[in-house]
Amino acid sequence: MDIIELDEKLKQLNDIEKETYNLYNTKINTNLDIKLKEHFSNKVKNNLWIINNKKLMNESEDIAIHKHDRFIKFDKHKHDY
């Protein structure tokens, strides 16, 4: 893969980015934050949302690397892993 192919691949929107982009561009987005955070988290504690490892990693993985999804504002948060 050369630099141009890599650049094109990284610019493609993944499923959550497409969904997020669509949510931001709809007139009715009252539950936008809730919908986005549900993709990464199962709970909120002390006004912090807790990113859940089961939503990001396979059970067999000890470590995972993910590209940060665009269009999502990651407020102050914690991880459960």
Distance bins in CASP14 RR format, pairs under 12 A and 6 or more apart:
PFRMAT RR
TARGET T0000
AUTHOR 0000-0000-0000
RMODE 2
METHOD distances of the structure
MODEL  1
1 7 0 0 0 0 1 0 0 0 0 0 0
1 8 0 0 0 0 1 0 0 0 0 0 0
1 9 1 0 0 1 0 0 0 0 0 0 0
1 10 0 0 0 0 0 1 0 0 0 0 0
2 8 0 0 0 0 0 1 0 0 0 0 0
2 9 0 0 0 0 0 1 0 0 0 0 0
3 9 0 0 0 0 0 1 0 0 0 0 0
3 10 0 0 0 0 0 1 0 0 0 0 0
4 10 0 0 0 0 0 1 0 0 0 0 0
4 11 0 0 0 0 0 1 0 0 0 0 0
5 11 0 0 0 0 0 1 0 0 0 0 0
5 12 0 0 0 0 0 1 0 0 0 0 0
6 12 0 0 0 0 0 1 0 0 0 0 0
6 67 0 0 0 0 0 1 0 0 0 0 0
9 67 0 0 0 0 0 1 0 0 0 0 0
10 17 0 0 0 0 0 1 0 0 0 0 0
10 67 1 0 0 1 0 0 0 0 0 0 0
10 68 0 0 0 0 0 1 0 0 0 0 0
10 70 0 0 0 0 0 1 0 0 0 0 0
11 17 0 0 0 0 0 1 0 0 0 0 0
11 67 0 0 0 0 0 1 0 0 0 0 0
11 70 0 0 0 0 1 0 0 0 0 0 0
12 18 0 0 0 0 1 0 0 0 0 0 0
12 67 0 0 0 0 0 1 0 0 0 0 0
12 70 0 0 0 0 0 1 0 0 0 0 0
13 19 0 0 0 0 1 0 0 0 0 0 0
13 20 0 0 0 0 1 0 0 0 0 0 0
13 21 1 0 0 1 0 0 0 0 0 0 0
13 22 0 0 0 0 0 1 0 0 0 0 0
13 67 0 0 0 0 0 1 0 0 0 0 0
13 69 0 0 0 0 1 0 0 0 0 0 0
13 70 1 0 0 1 0 0 0 0 0 0 0
13 71 0 0 0 0 1 0 0 0 0 0 0
14 20 0 0 0 0 1 0 0 0 0 0 0
14 21 0 0 0 0 0 1 0 0 0 0 0
14 39 0 0 0 0 0 1 0 0 0 0 0
14 66 0 0 0 0 1 0 0 0 0 0 0
14 67 1 0 0 1 0 0 0 0 0 0 0
14 68 0 0 0 0 0 1 0 0 0 0 0
14 69 1 0 0 1 0 0 0 0 0 0 0
14 70 0 0 0 0 1 0 0 0 0 0 0
14 71 0 0 0 0 0 1 0 0 0 0 0
14 72 0 0 0 0 0 1 0 0 0 0 0
15 21 0 0 0 0 0 1 0 0 0 0 0
15 22 0 0 0 0 0 1 0 0 0 0 0
15 39 0 0 0 0 1 0 0 0 0 0 0
15 69 0 0 0 0 1 0 0 0 0 0 0
16 22 0 0 0 0 0 1 0 0 0 0 0
16 23 0 0 0 0 0 1 0 0 0 0 0
16 35 0 0 0 0 0 1 0 0 0 0 0
16 36 0 0 0 0 1 0 0 0 0 0 0
16 37 0 0 0 0 0 1 0 0 0 0 0
16 38 0 0 0 0 0 1 0 0 0 0 0
16 39 1 0 1 0 0 0 0 0 0 0 0
16 40 0 0 0 0 1 0 0 0 0 0 0
16 55 0 0 0 0 0 1 0 0 0 0 0
16 56 0 0 0 0 0 1 0 0 0 0 0
16 66 0 0 0 0 0 1 0 0 0 0 0
16 67 0 0 0 0 0 1 0 0 0 0 0
16 68 0 0 0 0 0 1 0 0 0 0 0
16 69 1 0 1 0 0 0 0 0 0 0 0
16 70 0 0 0 0 1 0 0 0 0 0 0
16 71 0 0 0 0 1 0 0 0 0 0 0
16 72 1 0 0 1 0 0 0 0 0 0 0
17 23 0 0 0 0 0 1 0 0 0 0 0
17 24 0 0 0 0 0 1 0 0 0 0 0
17 36 0 0 0 0 0 1 0 0 0 0 0
17 39 0 0 0 0 0 1 0 0 0 0 0
17 67 0 0 0 0 1 0 0 0 0 0 0
17 68 0 0 0 0 0 1 0 0 0 0 0
17 69 1 0 1 0 0 0 0 0 0 0 0
17 70 1 0 1 0 0 0 0 0 0 0 0
17 71 1 0 0 1 0 0 0 0 0 0 0
17 72 0 0 0 0 1 0 0 0 0 0 0
18 24 0 0 0 0 0 1 0 0 0 0 0
18 25 0 0 0 0 0 1 0 0 0 0 0
18 69 0 0 0 0 0 1 0 0 0 0 0
18 70 0 0 0 0 0 1 0 0 0 0 0
18 71 0 0 0 0 1 0 0 0 0 0 0
19 25 0 0 0 0 0 1 0 0 0 0 0
19 26 0 0 0 0 0 1 0 0 0 0 0
19 29 0 0 0 0 0 1 0 0 0 0 0
19 32 0 0 0 0 0 1 0 0 0 0 0
19 35 0 0 0 0 1 0 0 0 0 0 0
19 36 0 0 0 0 1 0 0 0 0 0 0
19 38 0 0 0 0 0 1 0 0 0 0 0
19 39 0 0 0 0 1 0 0 0 0 0 0
19 69 0 0 0 0 1 0 0 0 0 0 0
19 70 0 0 0 0 0 1 0 0 0 0 0
19 71 0 0 0 0 1 0 0 0 0 0 0
19 72 0 0 0 0 0 1 0 0 0 0 0
20 26 0 0 0 0 0 1 0 0 0 0 0
20 29 0 0 0 0 0 1 0 0 0 0 0
20 32 0 0 0 0 1 0 0 0 0 0 0
20 33 0 0 0 0 0 1 0 0 0 0 0
20 35 0 0 0 0 1 0 0 0 0 0 0
20 36 1 0 0 1 0 0 0 0 0 0 0
20 37 0 0 0 0 0 1 0 0 0 0 0
20 38 0 0 0 0 0 1 0 0 0 0 0
20 39 0 0 0 0 1 0 0 0 0 0 0
20 40 0 0 0 0 0 1 0 0 0 0 0
20 68 0 0 0 0 0 1 0 0 0 0 0
20 69 1 0 0 1 0 0 0 0 0 0 0
20 70 1 0 0 1 0 0 0 0 0 0 0
20 71 1 0 1 0 0 0 0 0 0 0 0
20 72 1 0 1 0 0 0 0 0 0 0 0
20 73 0 0 0 0 1 0 0 0 0 0 0
21 29 0 0 0 0 0 1 0 0 0 0 0
21 32 0 0 0 0 0 1 0 0 0 0 0
21 36 0 0 0 0 0 1 0 0 0 0 0
21 69 0 0 0 0 0 1 0 0 0 0 0
21 70 1 0 0 1 0 0 0 0 0 0 0
21 71 1 0 1 0 0 0 0 0 0 0 0
21 72 0 0 0 0 0 1 0 0 0 0 0
22 28 0 0 0 0 0 1 0 0 0 0 0
22 29 0 0 0 0 1 0 0 0 0 0 0
22 32 0 0 0 0 0 1 0 0 0 0 0
22 35 0 0 0 0 0 1 0 0 0 0 0
22 36 0 0 0 0 0 1 0 0 0 0 0
22 71 0 0 0 0 1 0 0 0 0 0 0
23 29 1 0 1 0 0 0 0 0 0 0 0
23 30 0 0 0 0 0 1 0 0 0 0 0
23 31 0 0 0 0 1 0 0 0 0 0 0
23 32 1 0 1 0 0 0 0 0 0 0 0
23 33 0 0 0 0 1 0 0 0 0 0 0
23 34 0 0 0 0 0 1 0 0 0 0 0
23 35 1 0 0 1 0 0 0 0 0 0 0
23 36 1 0 0 1 0 0 0 0 0 0 0
23 37 0 0 0 0 0 1 0 0 0 0 0
23 38 0 0 0 0 0 1 0 0 0 0 0
23 39 0 0 0 0 0 1 0 0 0 0 0
23 71 0 0 0 0 1 0 0 0 0 0 0
23 72 0 0 0 0 0 1 0 0 0 0 0
24 32 1 0 0 1 0 0 0 0 0 0 0
24 33 0 0 0 0 0 1 0 0 0 0 0
24 35 0 0 0 0 0 1 0 0 0 0 0
24 36 0 0 0 0 1 0 0 0 0 0 0
24 70 0 0 0 0 0 1 0 0 0 0 0
24 71 1 0 0 1 0 0 0 0 0 0 0
24 72 0 0 0 0 1 0 0 0 0 0 0
24 73 0 0 0 0 0 1 0 0 0 0 0
25 32 0 0 0 0 0 1 0 0 0 0 0
25 71 0 0 0 0 1 0 0 0 0 0 0
26 32 0 0 0 0 1 0 0 0 0 0 0
26 35 0 0 0 0 0 1 0 0 0 0 0
28 35 0 0 0 0 0 1 0 0 0 0 0
29 35 0 0 0 0 1 0 0 0 0 0 0
29 36 0 0 0 0 0 1 0 0 0 0 0
29 71 0 0 0 0 0 1 0 0 0 0 0
31 37 0 0 0 0 0 1 0 0 0 0 0
31 38 0 0 0 0 1 0 0 0 0 0 0
32 38 0 0 0 0 0 1 0 0 0 0 0
32 39 0 0 0 0 0 1 0 0 0 0 0
32 71 0 0 0 0 0 1 0 0 0 0 0
32 72 0 0 0 0 0 1 0 0 0 0 0
32 73 0 0 0 0 1 0 0 0 0 0 0
33 39 0 0 0 0 0 1 0 0 0 0 0
33 40 0 0 0 0 0 1 0 0 0 0 0
33 41 0 0 0 0 0 1 0 0 0 0 0
33 44 0 0 0 0 0 1 0 0 0 0 0
33 49 0 0 0 0 1 0 0 0 0 0 0
33 72 0 0 0 0 1 0 0 0 0 0 0
33 73 0 0 0 0 1 0 0 0 0 0 0
33 74 0 0 0 0 0 1 0 0 0 0 0
33 75 0 0 0 0 1 0 0 0 0 0 0
33 77 0 0 0 0 0 1 0 0 0 0 0
34 40 0 0 0 0 0 1 0 0 0 0 0
34 41 0 0 0 0 0 1 0 0 0 0 0
34 44 0 0 0 0 1 0 0 0 0 0 0
34 49 0 0 0 0 1 0 0 0 0 0 0
35 41 0 0 0 0 0 1 0 0 0 0 0
35 72 0 0 0 0 0 1 0 0 0 0 0
36 49 0 0 0 0 1 0 0 0 0 0 0
36 51 0 0 0 0 0 1 0 0 0 0 0
36 69 0 0 0 0 1 0 0 0 0 0 0
36 70 0 0 0 0 0 1 0 0 0 0 0
36 71 0 0 0 0 1 0 0 0 0 0 0
36 72 1 0 1 0 0 0 0 0 0 0 0
36 73 0 0 0 0 1 0 0 0 0 0 0
36 74 0 0 0 0 1 0 0 0 0 0 0
36 75 0 0 0 0 0 1 0 0 0 0 0
36 77 0 0 0 0 0 1 0 0 0 0 0
37 43 0 0 0 0 1 0 0 0 0 0 0
37 44 1 0 0 1 0 0 0 0 0 0 0
37 48 0 0 0 0 0 1 0 0 0 0 0
37 49 1 0 1 0 0 0 0 0 0 0 0
37 50 0 0 0 0 1 0 0 0 0 0 0
37 51 0 0 0 0 1 0 0 0 0 0 0
37 52 0 0 0 0 0 1 0 0 0 0 0
37 55 0 0 0 0 0 1 0 0 0 0 0
37 69 0 0 0 0 0 1 0 0 0 0 0
37 72 0 0 0 0 1 0 0 0 0 0 0
37 73 0 0 0 0 0 1 0 0 0 0 0
37 74 0 0 0 0 1 0 0 0 0 0 0
37 75 0 0 0 0 1 0 0 0 0 0 0
37 77 0 0 0 0 1 0 0 0 0 0 0
38 44 0 0 0 0 0 1 0 0 0 0 0
38 49 0 0 0 0 1 0 0 0 0 0 0
38 51 0 0 0 0 0 1 0 0 0 0 0
38 52 0 0 0 0 0 1 0 0 0 0 0
38 55 0 0 0 0 1 0 0 0 0 0 0
38 72 0 0 0 0 0 1 0 0 0 0 0
39 49 0 0 0 0 0 1 0 0 0 0 0
39 51 0 0 0 0 1 0 0 0 0 0 0
39 52 0 0 0 0 1 0 0 0 0 0 0
39 55 1 0 0 1 0 0 0 0 0 0 0
39 56 0 0 0 0 1 0 0 0 0 0 0
39 66 0 0 0 0 0 1 0 0 0 0 0
39 69 0 0 0 0 1 0 0 0 0 0 0
39 71 0 0 0 0 0 1 0 0 0 0 0
39 72 0 0 0 0 1 0 0 0 0 0 0
39 74 0 0 0 0 0 1 0 0 0 0 0
40 49 1 0 0 1 0 0 0 0 0 0 0
40 50 0 0 0 0 1 0 0 0 0 0 0
40 51 1 0 1 0 0 0 0 0 0 0 0
40 52 1 0 0 1 0 0 0 0 0 0 0
40 53 0 0 0 0 0 1 0 0 0 0 0
40 54 0 0 0 0 0 1 0 0 0 0 0
40 55 1 0 1 0 0 0 0 0 0 0 0
40 56 1 0 0 1 0 0 0 0 0 0 0
40 57 0 0 0 0 0 1 0 0 0 0 0
40 66 0 0 0 0 0 1 0 0 0 0 0
40 68 0 0 0 0 0 1 0 0 0 0 0
40 69 0 0 0 0 1 0 0 0 0 0 0
40 72 0 0 0 0 1 0 0 0 0 0 0
40 73 0 0 0 0 0 1 0 0 0 0 0
40 74 0 0 0 0 1 0 0 0 0 0 0
40 75 0 0 0 0 0 1 0 0 0 0 0
40 77 0 0 0 0 1 0 0 0 0 0 0
40 78 0 0 0 0 0 1 0 0 0 0 0
40 79 0 0 0 0 1 0 0 0 0 0 0
40 80 0 0 0 0 0 1 0 0 0 0 0
41 48 0 0 0 0 1 0 0 0 0 0 0
41 49 1 0 1 0 0 0 0 0 0 0 0
41 50 1 0 1 0 0 0 0 0 0 0 0
41 51 1 0 1 0 0 0 0 0 0 0 0
41 52 1 0 1 0 0 0 0 0 0 0 0
41 53 0 0 0 0 0 1 0 0 0 0 0
41 54 0 0 0 0 0 1 0 0 0 0 0
41 55 1 0 0 1 0 0 0 0 0 0 0
41 56 0 0 0 0 0 1 0 0 0 0 0
41 72 0 0 0 0 0 1 0 0 0 0 0
41 74 0 0 0 0 0 1 0 0 0 0 0
41 75 0 0 0 0 0 1 0 0 0 0 0
41 77 1 0 0 1 0 0 0 0 0 0 0
41 78 0 0 0 0 1 0 0 0 0 0 0
41 79 0 0 0 0 1 0 0 0 0 0 0
41 80 0 0 0 0 1 0 0 0 0 0 0
42 49 0 0 0 0 1 0 0 0 0 0 0
42 50 1 0 0 1 0 0 0 0 0 0 0
42 51 0 0 0 0 1 0 0 0 0 0 0
42 52 1 0 1 0 0 0 0 0 0 0 0
42 53 0 0 0 0 0 1 0 0 0 0 0
42 54 0 0 0 0 1 0 0 0 0 0 0
42 55 1 0 0 1 0 0 0 0 0 0 0
42 56 0 0 0 0 0 1 0 0 0 0 0
42 80 0 0 0 0 1 0 0 0 0 0 0
43 49 1 0 0 1 0 0 0 0 0 0 0
43 50 1 0 1 0 0 0 0 0 0 0 0
43 51 0 0 0 0 0 1 0 0 0 0 0
43 52 1 0 0 1 0 0 0 0 0 0 0
43 54 0 0 0 0 0 1 0 0 0 0 0
43 55 0 0 0 0 0 1 0 0 0 0 0
43 77 0 0 0 0 0 1 0 0 0 0 0
43 78 0 0 0 0 0 1 0 0 0 0 0
43 80 0 0 0 0 1 0 0 0 0 0 0
44 50 1 0 0 1 0 0 0 0 0 0 0
44 51 0 0 0 0 0 1 0 0 0 0 0
44 52 0 0 0 0 0 1 0 0 0 0 0
44 75 0 0 0 0 0 1 0 0 0 0 0
44 76 0 0 0 0 0 1 0 0 0 0 0
44 77 0 0 0 0 1 0 0 0 0 0 0
44 78 0 0 0 0 1 0 0 0 0 0 0
44 80 0 0 0 0 0 1 0 0 0 0 0
45 51 0 0 0 0 0 1 0 0 0 0 0
45 52 0 0 0 0 0 1 0 0 0 0 0
45 76 0 0 0 0 0 1 0 0 0 0 0
45 77 0 0 0 0 0 1 0 0 0 0 0
45 78 1 0 0 1 0 0 0 0 0 0 0
45 79 0 0 0 0 0 1 0 0 0 0 0
45 80 0 0 0 0 1 0 0 0 0 0 0
46 76 0 0 0 0 0 1 0 0 0 0 0
46 77 0 0 0 0 0 1 0 0 0 0 0
46 78 0 0 0 0 1 0 0 0 0 0 0
47 75 0 0 0 0 1 0 0 0 0 0 0
47 76 0 0 0 0 1 0 0 0 0 0 0
47 77 0 0 0 0 0 1 0 0 0 0 0
47 78 0 0 0 0 0 1 0 0 0 0 0
48 74 0 0 0 0 0 1 0 0 0 0 0
48 75 0 0 0 0 1 0 0 0 0 0 0
48 76 1 0 1 0 0 0 0 0 0 0 0
48 77 1 0 1 0 0 0 0 0 0 0 0
48 78 1 0 1 0 0 0 0 0 0 0 0
48 79 0 0 0 0 0 1 0 0 0 0 0
48 80 0 0 0 0 0 1 0 0 0 0 0
49 55 0 0 0 0 0 1 0 0 0 0 0
49 72 0 0 0 0 0 1 0 0 0 0 0
49 73 0 0 0 0 0 1 0 0 0 0 0
49 74 0 0 0 0 1 0 0 0 0 0 0
49 75 1 0 0 1 0 0 0 0 0 0 0
49 76 0 0 0 0 1 0 0 0 0 0 0
49 77 1 0 1 0 0 0 0 0 0 0 0
49 78 1 0 0 1 0 0 0 0 0 0 0
49 79 0 0 0 0 0 1 0 0 0 0 0
49 80 0 0 0 0 0 1 0 0 0 0 0
50 75 0 0 0 0 0 1 0 0 0 0 0
50 76 0 0 0 0 0 1 0 0 0 0 0
50 77 1 0 0 1 0 0 0 0 0 0 0
50 78 1 0 1 0 0 0 0 0 0 0 0
50 79 1 0 0 1 0 0 0 0 0 0 0
50 80 1 0 1 0 0 0 0 0 0 0 0
50 81 0 0 0 0 1 0 0 0 0 0 0
51 57 0 0 0 0 0 1 0 0 0 0 0
51 66 0 0 0 0 0 1 0 0 0 0 0
51 72 0 0 0 0 0 1 0 0 0 0 0
51 74 0 0 0 0 1 0 0 0 0 0 0
51 75 0 0 0 0 0 1 0 0 0 0 0
51 76 0 0 0 0 0 1 0 0 0 0 0
51 77 1 0 1 0 0 0 0 0 0 0 0
51 78 1 0 0 1 0 0 0 0 0 0 0
51 79 1 0 1 0 0 0 0 0 0 0 0
51 80 1 0 0 1 0 0 0 0 0 0 0
51 81 0 0 0 0 1 0 0 0 0 0 0
52 77 0 0 0 0 0 1 0 0 0 0 0
52 78 0 0 0 0 0 1 0 0 0 0 0
52 79 0 0 0 0 1 0 0 0 0 0 0
52 80 1 0 1 0 0 0 0 0 0 0 0
52 81 0 0 0 0 1 0 0 0 0 0 0
53 59 0 0 0 0 1 0 0 0 0 0 0
53 61 0 0 0 0 1 0 0 0 0 0 0
53 62 0 0 0 0 0 1 0 0 0 0 0
53 63 0 0 0 0 0 1 0 0 0 0 0
53 64 0 0 0 0 1 0 0 0 0 0 0
53 66 0 0 0 0 0 1 0 0 0 0 0
53 78 0 0 0 0 0 1 0 0 0 0 0
53 79 1 0 0 1 0 0 0 0 0 0 0
53 80 1 0 1 0 0 0 0 0 0 0 0
53 81 1 1 0 0 0 0 0 0 0 0 0
54 61 0 0 0 0 0 1 0 0 0 0 0
54 64 0 0 0 0 0 1 0 0 0 0 0
54 79 0 0 0 0 0 1 0 0 0 0 0
54 80 0 0 0 0 1 0 0 0 0 0 0
54 81 0 0 0 0 1 0 0 0 0 0 0
55 64 0 0 0 0 0 1 0 0 0 0 0
55 66 0 0 0 0 0 1 0 0 0 0 0
55 79 0 0 0 0 0 1 0 0 0 0 0
55 80 0 0 0 0 1 0 0 0 0 0 0
55 81 0 0 0 0 0 1 0 0 0 0 0
56 63 0 0 0 0 0 1 0 0 0 0 0
56 64 1 0 0 1 0 0 0 0 0 0 0
56 65 0 0 0 0 0 1 0 0 0 0 0
56 66 1 0 0 1 0 0 0 0 0 0 0
56 67 0 0 0 0 0 1 0 0 0 0 0
56 68 0 0 0 0 0 1 0 0 0 0 0
56 69 0 0 0 0 0 1 0 0 0 0 0
56 79 0 0 0 0 1 0 0 0 0 0 0
56 80 0 0 0 0 0 1 0 0 0 0 0
56 81 0 0 0 0 1 0 0 0 0 0 0
57 63 0 0 0 0 1 0 0 0 0 0 0
57 64 1 0 1 0 0 0 0 0 0 0 0
57 65 0 0 0 0 0 1 0 0 0 0 0
57 66 0 0 0 0 1 0 0 0 0 0 0
57 79 0 0 0 0 0 1 0 0 0 0 0
57 80 0 0 0 0 0 1 0 0 0 0 0
57 81 1 0 0 1 0 0 0 0 0 0 0
58 64 1 0 0 1 0 0 0 0 0 0 0
58 66 0 0 0 0 0 1 0 0 0 0 0
61 81 0 0 0 0 0 1 0 0 0 0 0
62 81 0 0 0 0 0 1 0 0 0 0 0
63 81 0 0 0 0 0 1 0 0 0 0 0
64 79 0 0 0 0 0 1 0 0 0 0 0
64 81 0 0 0 0 1 0 0 0 0 0 0
66 72 0 0 0 0 0 1 0 0 0 0 0
68 74 1 0 0 1 0 0 0 0 0 0 0
END
